[in-house]
Amino acid sequence: MNGSMFIGTWWSLVPPLLAIALALITKEVYSSLFIGVAMGALLYTGFHPWNAFVALFDIMKSSMNLNILIFDVLLGMIIVLMAKSGGSAAYGRWAGSKIKNKKSAMFATTGLGILIFVDDYFNCLTVGSVMRPVTDKYRVSRAKLAYIIDATAAPVCIIAPISSWAAAVNSYVPADAGITGFQLFLWTIPYNLYALLTLVMVFYMIGTGFDFGLMKKHEQNAARGDLFTSGGEEFDQVKEEEISSNGHVIDLILPVLVLIGTAIGAMIYTGFLGGATDIVTAFSGCDAETSLIFATMITVLFMLVLYLPRKVVTFKGFMDSFVEGFKMMIPAIAILIFAWSLKGMGDALEIGTFVKTIVGTNASASVILPAILFLVAIFLSFSTGTSWGTFAILVPIAIAMFPSADNMQMMIIAVSAVLSGAVCGDHISPISDTTVMSSAGAQSNHINHVTTQMQYAAVVAVVSAVGFLLAGFVHVWWIVLGVSLILLLAVLTVLRKVAK
């Protein structure tokens, strides 16, 4: 059988959809992802067993991002060291004296998530490690913590002009678009309905204390002392006796500040190395991955100087933390490798070509185009587990559909719909790397996080779809955003009354 008969057709959707369906049915993500990757290899090679075996590992090797894996391991080491030094425990005690209830603990987590806008990976793992002791004290379920982390990661990065996400979007804007990538990104912010409304929903859910669906069950279990509901045993990594009693709040705060400051500085520096002439363009052209690795390495060395002279951590304990951090990140790393491999299979099967064909033949009505692009972006991001890949495929298409200066406003709305849909699909996909990182940062069972967040994201997605439908007719951002906001609050209020 010739594998080319499956390339660029609807068959390209089978591997990711199979993996996602199996993950949701079996609640076991590793085998589900592997089966999806294996099915992709079989389709790509026309079901030739040996060629499929070779293709599987070739695509797996070429799809892996070693920079992100190194960053994850080093950040895992930092998290373990923070715990061993007693810094996390000390911060928990300090925050406990300032934060008096569950609601304020969740608001503090949300605020920290918004402040760390430079990169979503960095956000997910840092916010989780810093705030987990505080939210545990006030019995916030790990699923709810993972939701707050995830909802303040990608949605914040996609509306923050100075972030690795902004840099990615800039790079996908064609040179002949009639507008620079950074200008386009700025103009999409008020139309980025899913990101903005997700942040509003987080504040609403925390402020009202309202939960529904599976999240409500997790929160009820947490109130009884069961923070995990299921899957908590995989996160029992740092033993209680290994935690120093000499730790202080600075043992947590200073490394975090060094991590943030060094990451921002390295991003600016790499941007200037790439030919930037000012800070804004430096961020848009930075090497985010290399900068994050540099920041984590500097932070590890800083922790060595901070901890060892004060005997907060022994040298052996310091070096052991590398292996322990690696162990902590193994579940996340395994899922990332399989997810990247699944995306690689999608690229090999030319899933982008299929999507371009569908969009090109069915999105001729310009007024409903933003809503259509929003839904297509959700589907593509959900299926592939990548927002950035969705940007790469759909942003040039959205720009090409409105080539003249007269259509600039519709082009901005269309690109906004793509960005919103990509983040939404990323949120609800079990194979998304950001979703995986949020689970790792909160130390929540991954499937628990996916299933609880999916229900919350669906509410915002429906409202956003209505908003983009309105945007096709009314090209005024404050009307579109205002109506969408009112609609979201109305839906949540009705849900709250019905749930009583």
TAKA-V150584 format. One line per field, one symbol per residue. phi: phi as a letter, one per 30 degrees, with the letter a starting at -180 (. if undefined). A space follows every 50 residues. Layout:
phi->???
This chain:
phi->.ddddcdicdddddedddddddddddibddddddddddddddddciided dddddeddddddcdcdedddeddddddddddedddidddddedddddccc addddddddddddddccdaddeeeddddddcedddddchddddddddddd dcceddddccdcaddedddedcdddcdiadddddddddedcddddddddd dedddddcicbbiddddddddddcjcdciaidddcdccddddddccdbed dcddedddddddddddddddddddjdcbddddddcdcddddddedddddd dddeddcdddhdbdddddddddddddddceeddddddddddddddddddh dddddeddddcbbddddceedddedddedddddcibddddeddcdddddd dbdcddcedddddddedddddddddedccdcdddddddddddhceddddd dddeddddddddddddddddddcccbddddddddddddddddddeddddd
